[in-house]
Every structure is written in C-alpha cells, then in structure tokens.
Amino acid sequence: MPVEQIVDNKPKEIAVSIPEDMLRELKWLAEIMGVSPSIALRHAIATDSYIQNEIKNKSKFLVKKYNNSTHEISWTDPKEVVKALDASES
C-alpha cells in the first residue's frame, strides 16, 4: 500500500478490542517509529496486507542478519491466531 494511502486516506473511527500486551506493542511501535499509535496501526495493517498477498503468491521471506546468516521467516496462519484467541477467551 502506498504511503499516501496510509497517511492521507480520510480515517474512519472504529472501536477495536485488543489484549493489553498488544496495546503495549502498538505503543512501542508508535514510539520507535516516531508516529501516533493510529499511524503505527495503519502501517501494521498495510504491511500485513502486503505480506499476506505475497504468501498467497507463494513468496518466501528471508532475513539477512548482522552476521550475514540468512533465515526464512514463517508466518502464522491468521485462522490459527483466531482459534488461539477464541480458546483463551473461553
């Protein structure tokens, strides 16, 4: 998603319930990015949208570490996350 869409789209206000630890993560992301939590959340959504599209297209994600070692990043299926959240709430 282009930066213009993350920043310039007229935002809609929504209510979202997230666990306290995720709220701390969001605030941390906002702090290290130097933006508001709202912008950090939009950025996270845009990033995940890109990642999910690439996964759908069978792409792989590699990280080259400071010592030049390379590791593949595996992503959790969102449906598994929902199952885990549902189980924790019951």
Secondary structure by P-SEA (a helix, b strand, c coil): cccccccccbbbbbbbbbcaaaaaaaaaaaaaacccaaaaaaaaaaaaaaaaaaaaabbbbbbbccccbbbbbbbccaaaaaaaaaaaac
